[in-house]
Amino acid sequence: MPDSKQVDASADAENTVLEVTLKAGKLTAAQKRWLQKGLGQAGGKLPLFDDNGREIPARTIRACIDAGWAEPWFSNPIKPDWLVCKLTPAAIEALSASQKVKKS
């Protein structure tokens, strides 16, 4: 009986790794650029603006939230339409998986 539980656990782990790799393959270039910005920030805070001072498109932010790669952090009372977000553990896994896929 313990052997079958161990096999099930390793199969689940393999499925999780495969799922993360597949999700990482679905990252668009814009999503990947935006999410990578959070890797070097305290708490994984994601920027509201790109390097050129342009606002990150709401479509990119919403897509990342829907995929589980970003989550709203807090509401901005001065600018309630701005989505202040942070990285999720799934985003960190997806970004690292996308690096592994790129190297292969």
Buried (B, 14 or more C-beta within 10 A) or exposed (E): EEEEEEEEEEEEEEEEEEBBBEBBEEBEEBBBBBBBBBEEEEEBBBBBEBEEEEEBEEEBBEBBBEBEBBBEBEEEEEEEEBBBBBBBEBBBBBBEBBEEEEEE
